[in-house]
Amino acid sequence: MEAEVGQCVLKNVGSLTGLEISLETITDRNGSIVVRAGERITPEKIELLKSNGVNRIWVKVEEVLPPLVDVKKINEAKEEIQRVFDSVVTKLKIETEQVWKVSQTVLNDIVRNYGEKISLVFLVQQTDEDYTYTHEVHVSMISSLVGLEMGLRLEELSHLAFSAMIHDVGKVLVPKEILLATRKLTPEEFEVMKRHVLYGERICRQSGLNDERVISSVRDHHEKLDGSGYLEGLSDRQVSLFARIVSVVDIYDALISNRSYKPSWTPYRAMTEIIRLASHGKLDEKVVKSMVSLFGLYPIGTTVALNEGTKAIVVGVNRRNPLRPIVRTENGETIDLAEEKNLRVILVLE
């Protein structure tokens, strides 16, 4: 499937505004088409979906801002990372030059287009196997943005983008029956899964990578600041800045991704969970604060109610005012809430 231009999210049918584009073809009980992939989901279509018992649907939210990274480059990056990971299976080494080239291409777009108002395109993975490669690219993009927001130097950003692009490389050595299981793993299987971080470190070192910032991103991105993570139960300053950033982003992207064993969370719910984990001392509060600044408390794709009674969909984020996003109302009007002070979000409809 070609990458779609716009934010792709799984939405509750009841929260649709009539402005979204369907990414699925939905049929009724008789096989008649209710809505086609690529078709706008009008209010009439919404009622038909409800009457046919459809609760959730993948949609594309058209953006009012150009994406930070060109969607073609994102798709090309995913395809290249898939090729690199396939090569690791046989060689047990990473083609580091190729990964560096891909990660820097994405990073260059982010640095060049970073501004007060931002929009970022995500790909929709088609299978659980496809998820691994899509996830690597997403985590690299968001980690680069977070690092930029936190004031990291370009040299640091370059290595952060690179390390995030391979943070799950160790999963190529996890048996597929465990990695792609469509059910909850047994305790024994989960112990095997957890070892992907050690496999990843080993593969990195065999590939000639000796930058400890890169190694820590791969090895320690499942550690938690309160010592509750794995594998070593590291805490506080034992967890590097790179690992802290990748950890937050890894959780966020996993939550908003659709898997065979779980539906995707809405961006709003995922962001709320990230904030909750930080408040409990598990994630770095500075990293999470940067995430909120970048994506807003109401990430793109979130359906909201405004104080005047209008339903709207978030289509852009104001970095310096995360509570006042750019929205598009039911009648198609685009409003920047940072400029329209008399309007505000009063409710999330997800």
C-alpha positions in Angstrom: 0.0 0.0 0.0 1.3 3.4 -0.9 2.0 5.8 2.0 -0.9 8.2 2.5 -0.3 11.9 2.8 -1.8 12.9 6.1 -2.0 11.6 9.6 -3.4 8.0 9.7 -5.3 7.0 12.8 -7.8 4.4 14.0 -10.9 6.4 15.1 -14.2 5.6 16.8 -17.0 6.0 14.3 -18.8 8.2 16.9 -16.0 10.7 16.9 -15.8 11.2 13.1 -16.4 14.7 12.0 -17.3 14.1 8.3 -13.9 15.4 7.1 -11.9 12.2 7.3 -10.8 10.0 4.4 -11.4 6.3 4.8 -8.4 4.0 4.5 -10.6 0.9 4.4 -13.4 -0.4 2.2 -16.3 -1.3 4.5 -19.3 -3.4 3.3 -22.6 -4.1 4.9 -24.0 -7.5 5.8 -25.1 -8.1 2.2 -21.7 -7.2 0.8 -22.7 -3.8 -0.5 -20.1 -1.1 -0.1 -20.8 1.4 2.7 -17.6 3.4 2.2 -14.6 2.9 -0.1 -11.0 3.3 0.7 -10.0 6.8 -0.4 -13.5 8.2 0.0 -14.5 11.0 2.3 -16.6 9.8 5.2 -19.6 12.2 5.0 -22.1 12.5 7.8 -24.4 10.2 5.8 -21.7 7.6 5.6 -21.1 7.9 9.4 -24.7 7.0 10.0 -24.5 4.1 7.6 -21.4 2.8 9.4 -23.2 3.1 12.8 -26.3 1.3 11.5 -24.1 -1.6 10.3 -22.4 -2.0 13.6 -19.0 -0.6 12.6 -17.3 0.8 15.7 -13.8 1.8 14.5 -12.2 2.6 11.2 -8.8 3.6 9.9 -8.9 7.1 8.4 -6.6 9.7 7.0 -6.8 13.2 8.4 -5.8 15.8 5.8 -3.2 18.2 7.2 -3.1 21.9 6.8 0.7 22.0 7.2 3.3 20.3 5.0 4.8 17.3 6.8 8.2 17.7 8.4 9.4 14.7 6.4 8.4 14.0 2.8 6.1 10.9 2.9 8.0 9.3 0.0 11.2 9.5 2.0 9.5 7.9 5.0 8.3 5.0 2.8 11.7 4.6 1.2 13.4 4.6 4.7 11.1 1.8 5.8 11.9 -0.3 2.7 15.6 0.2 3.2 15.5 -0.7 6.9 13.5 -3.9 6.0 16.3 -4.8 3.6 19.0 -4.1 6.2 17.3 -6.1 8.9 16.8 -9.0 6.4 20.5 -8.9 5.8 21.3 -9.0 9.5 19.5 -12.4 9.8 22.3 -14.0 7.7 25.3 -11.8 8.3 24.7 -10.9 12.0 26.0 -7.5 11.1 24.3 -4.2 10.3 25.1 -2.4 7.0 25.9 0.8 9.0 26.5 3.0 6.1 23.1 2.4 4.6 21.4 3.0 8.0 23.4 6.2 8.5 22.4 7.4 5.1 18.7 6.7 5.7 18.6 8.1 9.2 20.4 11.3 8.1 18.1 11.8 5.1 15.1 11.8 7.5 16.9 13.9 10.1 17.8 16.6 7.5 14.2 17.1 6.6 13.2 17.4 10.3 16.0 20.0 11.0 15.2 22.0 7.9 11.4 22.1 8.5 11.3 22.4 12.3 9.3 25.5 13.3 6.5 26.9 15.5 3.8 24.8 13.8 4.5 21.2 12.9 3.0 18.2 11.3 4.4 14.7 11.0 3.2 11.9 8.8 3.0 8.3 10.1 2.8 5.1 7.9 0.1 2.5 8.5 1.7 -0.9 8.9 -0.2 -3.7 7.1 1.0 -6.7 9.1 2.7 -7.5 12.4 5.9 -8.3 10.5 5.7 -5.0 8.6 5.3 -3.3 12.0 9.0 -3.8 13.0 10.3 -1.7 10.1 7.6 0.9 10.2 8.2 1.3 13.9 12.0 1.8 13.5 11.4 4.7 11.1 8.7 6.3 13.3 10.9 6.0 16.4 13.8 7.6 14.6 11.7 10.5 13.3 10.1 11.3 16.7 13.3 10.8 18.7 15.1 13.2 16.3 12.3 15.7 16.9 12.4 15.3 20.7 16.2 15.7 20.7 15.8 18.9 18.6 13.2 20.2 21.0 15.6 19.4 23.9 18.4 21.4 22.3 20.8 18.6 21.4 23.6 19.4 19.1 23.6 18.2 15.4 26.3 15.6 16.1 24.1 14.2 19.0 21.0 14.3 16.8 22.7 12.4 14.1 23.7 9.6 16.4 20.3 9.6 18.1 18.5 9.3 14.7 20.8 6.5 13.7 20.5 4.5 17.0 16.7 4.9 17.1 16.5 3.5 13.5 18.1 0.2 14.7 16.9 0.1 18.3 14.9 -3.1 17.8 17.5 -4.8 15.5 17.8 -7.7 18.0 14.3 -8.8 17.3 15.6 -10.4 14.1 17.0 -13.2 16.3 13.7 -13.7 18.3 11.8 -16.8 17.0 9.0 -15.6 14.7 6.4 -17.7 16.6 7.1 -15.5 19.6 7.8 -12.2 17.8 4.6 -12.5 15.7 2.4 -14.2 18.2 -1.2 -13.1 17.9 -1.9 -13.7 21.6 -0.4 -12.7 25.0 3.0 -14.3 25.5 3.6 -16.8 28.2 6.0 -15.7 31.0 8.6 -18.0 29.4 8.1 -16.5 25.9 8.3 -13.0 27.3 11.7 -13.8 28.8 12.9 -14.8 25.3 11.4 -11.6 23.9 13.2 -9.5 26.4 16.5 -10.8 25.3 16.2 -8.9 22.0 18.0 -6.0 23.7 21.0 -8.2 24.4 20.9 -9.6 20.8 20.8 -6.0 19.6 23.8 -5.0 21.6 25.8 -8.0 20.3 24.9 -7.3 16.7 25.9 -3.6 17.1 29.3 -4.5 18.5 29.9 -7.2 15.8 29.1 -4.4 13.3 31.9 -2.2 14.6 29.6 0.2 16.5 31.3 1.3 19.7 29.6 4.6 20.5 28.0 3.9 23.9 25.2 6.3 23.2 24.1 4.1 20.3 24.7 0.9 22.3 22.6 2.2 25.2 19.7 3.1 22.9 19.6 -0.5 21.6 20.3 -2.2 25.0 18.5 0.0 27.5 15.4 1.4 25.8 13.2 -0.9 27.9 14.7 0.3 31.2 12.6 2.5 33.5 13.9 5.3 35.7 12.4 3.7 38.8 14.2 0.4 38.1 11.2 -1.5 36.9 12.4 -2.1 33.4 14.5 -4.8 31.8 17.0 -6.4 31.5 19.2 -4.9 34.1 16.7 -3.0 36.2 18.7 0.2 35.7 17.5 3.4 37.3 17.9 7.2 37.3 21.3 8.3 35.9 22.2 4.7 34.9 19.9 5.2 32.0 21.5 7.4 29.3 19.7 10.3 27.7 19.5 8.5 24.3 17.9 5.5 26.0 15.5 7.8 27.9 14.4 9.4 24.6 14.0 6.2 22.7 12.1 4.6 25.6 9.4 7.3 25.6 9.0 7.3 21.8 9.1 3.5 21.6 6.1 3.3 24.0 4.1 6.0 22.3 4.5 4.6 18.8 3.7 1.0 20.0 0.5 2.3 21.6 -0.8 4.1 18.5 0.1 1.1 16.3 -2.5 -1.5 15.3 -1.4 -5.1 16.0 -3.1 -8.4 15.6 -3.3 -8.9 19.4 -4.4 -5.3 20.2 -6.2 -2.4 18.5 -4.3 0.9 18.3 -4.8 3.6 20.9 -5.9 7.0 19.9 -3.0 9.6 19.9 -4.7 11.4 22.8 -5.0 8.3 24.9 -1.4 7.3 24.2 -0.1 10.8 25.1 -2.1 10.7 28.3 -0.5 7.3 29.2 3.0 8.7 28.5 2.3 11.6 30.9 1.0 9.2 33.5 4.1 7.0 33.3 6.3 10.1 33.7 4.3 11.2 36.7 5.0 7.8 38.3 8.7 8.2 37.8 9.1 5.6 35.1 9.8 7.9 32.2 11.9 11.1 31.9 9.7 14.1 32.6 11.8 16.4 30.4 11.6 14.0 27.5 7.8 13.7 27.9 7.4 17.5 28.2 9.2 17.8 24.9 6.9 15.2 23.3 3.8 17.2 24.5 5.3 20.4 23.1 5.8 18.7 19.8 2.5 16.8 19.4 0.4 18.8 21.8 -1.9 17.3 24.4 -4.3 16.8 21.5 -2.2 15.1 18.8 -3.2 15.3 15.1 -6.3 13.2 14.5 -7.9 13.9 17.8 -11.6 14.8 17.7 -12.5 17.6 20.1 -15.5 19.7 21.1 -15.0 23.4 21.3 -16.7 25.7 23.9 -19.1 27.0 21.3 -20.5 23.5 20.7 -18.7 22.7 17.5 -17.1 19.4 16.8 -13.6 19.6 15.2 -10.6 17.5 14.3 -7.0 18.5 15.2 -4.9 19.0 12.0 -1.9 20.9 13.4 0.1 21.5 16.5 1.4 24.8 18.0 4.7 23.9 19.7 4.6 26.8 22.1 1.0 26.3 23.1 0.2 22.6 23.2 -3.3 23.2 24.6 -4.3 25.3 21.6 -4.0 23.3 18.4 -5.0 24.0 14.8 -8.4 22.4 14.2 -10.8 21.9 11.3 -14.5 22.2 12.2 -17.4 20.1 10.8 -18.1 22.8 8.1 -14.5 22.6 6.9 -13.2 25.8 8.5 -9.6 25.7 9.7 -9.0 27.6 13.0 -5.8 28.2 14.8 -6.8 28.2 18.5 -3.6 30.0 19.4 -5.0 33.0 17.5 -8.7 32.6 18.2 -8.6 33.3 21.9 -12.3 33.1 22.4 -12.4 29.5 21.3 -11.0 26.6 23.3 -11.1 22.8 23.6 -13.5 21.6 26.3 -13.8 17.9 25.6 -12.0 15.1 23.7 -14.4 12.9 21.8 -12.3 9.8 21.4 
